[in-house]
């Protein structure tokens, strides 16, 4: 299955860049009909993962995807599955 990966480790403390990177990754998947986006906020304190989940719950973003899965083996990773 084709998927796109977004690793947020390098910009974990730059809020505006995180939103921009998420916007770009979501648009990339939608435009190319890629069925899954893997987002890696990392394990850390959990704050970045919470920020990513808050981002994904915005109405303008939520309408783009079908569901979010958390990786049962690695809690520092999320999968966004698209409707296409």
RODREN-708305 format. One record per residue: residue number from 1; residue in three letters; x, y, z of N, C-alpha, C in turn. Coordinates in steps of 0.001 Angstrom, whole numbers, padded with zeros to 6 digits. Atoms other than C-alpha are relative to their C-alpha. Layout:
<sites>
SITE     k     r       npx       npy       npz      capx      capy      capz       cpx       cpy       cpz
SITE   NUM   ala         X         Y         Z         X         Y         Z         X         Y         Z
...
</sites>
This chain:
<sites>
SITE     k     r       npx       npy       npz      capx      capy      capz       cpx       cpy       cpz
SITE     1   unk    000844   -001189    000000    000000    000000    000000    000883    001244    000000
SITE     2   unk   -000763   -001247    000063    001309    003421   -000919   -000293    000836    001236
SITE     3   unk    000208   -000922   -001107    001842    005778    001952    001048    001093   -000054
SITE     4   unk   -000906   -001143   -000094    003483    009102    002670    000392    000109    001466
SITE     5   unk   -000480   -000067   -001377    005588    009674    005775    000389    001429    000349
SITE     6   unk   -000365   -001316   -000520    005926    012858    007821    000626   -000191    001370
SITE     7   unk   -000731    000122   -001263    008572    012822    010553    000160    001398    000581
SITE     8   unk   -000007   -001329   -000603    008190    015765    012931    001146    000206    000991
SITE     9   unk   -001089   -000119   -000966    011329    015145    015004    000788    001313   -000141
SITE    10   unk   -000863   -001169    000215    013266    018024    013417   -000666    001335    000340
SITE    11   unk    000696   -001278   -000230    010588    020676    014014   -000934   -000082    001206
SITE    12   unk    000915    000274   -001105    009028    019417    017265   -000342    001232    000833
SITE    13   unk    000249   -001167   -000851    009309    022817    018975   -000342    001252   -000793
SITE    14   unk    000331   -001146    000854    008236    025044    016071   -001448   -000130   -000467
SITE    15   unk    001424    000187    000231    004446    025237    016175   -000497    000364   -001382
SITE    16   unk    000489   -000428    001311    003896    027194    012965    000514   -000921   -001103
SITE    17   unk   -000551    000923    001004    006184    024879    010998   -000693   -001353    000058
SITE    18   unk    000694    001285   -000148    004391    021838    012389   -001327    000047   -000760
SITE    19   unk    001282   -000124    000709    001010    023070    011130    000215    000042   -001513
SITE    20   unk   -000282   -000110    001435    002521    023959    007748    000397   -001367   -000569
SITE    21   unk   -000429    001326    000452    004194    020535    007458   -001190   -000954   -000063
SITE    22   unk    001202    000844    000005    000908    018818    008362   -000908    000370   -001165
SITE    23   unk    000821   -000452    001134   -001029    020947    005843    000562   -000535   -001316
SITE    24   unk   -000629    000440    001247    001494    020101    003115   -000110   -001513   -000184
SITE    25   unk    000068    001460    000095    001519    016370    003907   -001420   -000463   -000314
SITE    26   unk    001392    000357    000268   -002289    016186    003957   -000340    000302   -001462
SITE    27   unk    000280   -000389    001385   -002522    018056    000631    000707   -000941   -000982
SITE    28   unk   -000763    000910    000851    000176    015825   -000882   -000765   -001310   -000181
SITE    29   unk    000727    001278    000059   -001810    012687   -000005   -001323    000135   -000743
SITE    30   unk    001292   -000211    000664   -005141    014109   -001155    000203    000180   -001503
SITE    31   unk   -000243   -000295    001420   -003747    015442   -004448    000424   -001241   -000782
SITE    32   unk   -000531    001183    000687   -002031    012160   -005280   -000780   -001281    000324
SITE    33   unk    000856    001131   -000375   -004756    009916   -003841    000798   -001096    000707
SITE    34   unk   -000770    000946   -000813   -002292    008286   -001452   -000887   -000390    001183
SITE    35   unk    000984    000433   -000995   -004367    006163    000943    000403    000180    001459
SITE    36   unk   -000394   -000079   -001395   -002269    006595    004075    001144    000982    000205
SITE    37   unk   -001067   -000887   -000437   -000175    009238    005800    000478   -000494    001350
SITE    38   unk   -000601    000399   -001276    002190    008064    008527    000622    001248    000603
SITE    39   unk   -000533   -001174   -000684    002889    010853    011008    000798   -000489    001200
SITE    40   unk   -000863    000420   -001102    005778    010426    013427    000291    001205    000888
SITE    41   unk   -000293   -001083   -000933    005549    012888    016310    001103   -000388    000985
SITE    42   unk   -001005    000461   -000946    007968    010756    018317   -000623   -000281    001356
SITE    43   unk    000531    000444   -001284    007611    009512    021851    000040    001085    001058
SITE    44   unk   -000102   -001154   -000900    008835    012443    023990   -001013    000082    001111
SITE    45   unk    000946   -000231   -001102    006413    013971    026477   -001439   -000252   -000414
SITE    46   unk    001362    000197    000487    003385    013353    024287   -000672    001285   -000450
SITE    47   unk    000608   -001282    000366    002743    017063    023718   -000138    000162   -001509
SITE    48   unk    000055   -000138    001458    003559    016927    020018   -001091   -000889   -000581
SITE    49   unk    001052    000898    000480    001284    013926    019481   -001368    000616    000277
SITE    50   unk    001274   -000656   -000323   -001525    015826    021256   -000263    001142   -000977
SITE    51   unk    000154   -001102    000952   -000894    018818    018986   -000430   -000536   -001365
SITE    52   unk    000348    000611    001287   -001064    016569    015902   -001462   -000445    000019
SITE    53   unk    001393    000467   -000103   -004341    015027    017102   -000960    001191    000000
SITE    54   unk    000839   -001212    000028   -005786    018506    017779   -000093    000554   -001419
SITE    55   unk   -000012   -000454    001394   -004750    019529    014266   -000957   -000849   -000837
SITE    56   unk    000819    000922    000796   -006425    016436    012791   -001488    000108    000326
SITE    57   unk    001406   -000098   -000394   -009652    017162    014689   -000661    001295   -000461
SITE    58   unk    000603   -001221    000536   -010158    020585    013081   -000964   -000381   -001130
SITE    59   unk    000990    000361    001034   -013285    020469    010882    000539    000056   -001427
SITE    60   unk   -000528   -000122    001377   -011404    021661    007755    000933   -001152   -000344
SITE    61   unk   -000930    001102    000220   -008907    018821    008198   -000743   -001333    000065
SITE    62   unk    000713    001260   -000243   -011276    016135    009456   -000760   -000491   -001229
SITE    63   unk    000765    000403    001185   -013287    016185    006232    000877   -000649   -001074
SITE    64   unk   -000915    000540    001003   -010174    015108    004292    000285   -001492    000170
SITE    65   unk   -000410    001382   -000248   -009626    011734    005935   -001129   -000852    000558
SITE    66   unk    000989    000976   -000450   -011518    008611    006930    000156   -000305    001486
SITE    67   unk   -000224    000297   -001409   -009913    007667    010246    001489    000113    000345
SITE    68   unk   -001371   -000025   -000511   -006804    007827    012421    000222   -001290    000774
SITE    69   unk   -000378    001196   -000765   -005079    004701    013699    001271    000306    000763
SITE    70   unk   -001231   -000102   -000768   -002542    004645    016487    000746   -001312   -000166
SITE    71   unk   -000825    001198    000156    000313    002213    016052    000060   -000723    001342
SITE    72   unk    000030    000738   -001264   -000122   -000472    018706    001395   -000390    000475
SITE    73   unk   -001364    000375   -000375    003605   -001283    018647    000889    001202    000283
SITE    74   unk   -000847   -001180   -000127    004932    002280    018573   -000901    001204    000248
SITE    75   unk    000942   -001087   -000302    002980    005001    020382    000477    001349   -000519
SITE    76   unk   -000490   -001236    000594    005131    007654    018672   -000343    000110   -001472
SITE    77   unk    000340    000019    001427    003400    007018    015359   -001525   -000067   -000173
SITE    78   unk    001435   -000014    000339   -000058    007737    013880   -000155   -000263   -001493
SITE    79   unk    000315    000204    001408   -001645    006671    010615   -001310    000699   -000314
SITE    80   unk    001215   -000666    000468   -004155    008871    008809   -000421   -000731   -001263
SITE    81   unk    000517    000737    001162   -006309    006891    006390   -001006    000876   -000740
SITE    82   unk    000822   -000909    000807   -007934    008790    003535   -001171   -000732   -000649
SITE    83   unk    001233    000544    000600   -011364    008287    001950    000144   -000300   -001479
SITE    84   unk   -000135    000063    001470   -010432    008800   -001747   -001099   -000829   -000629
</sites>
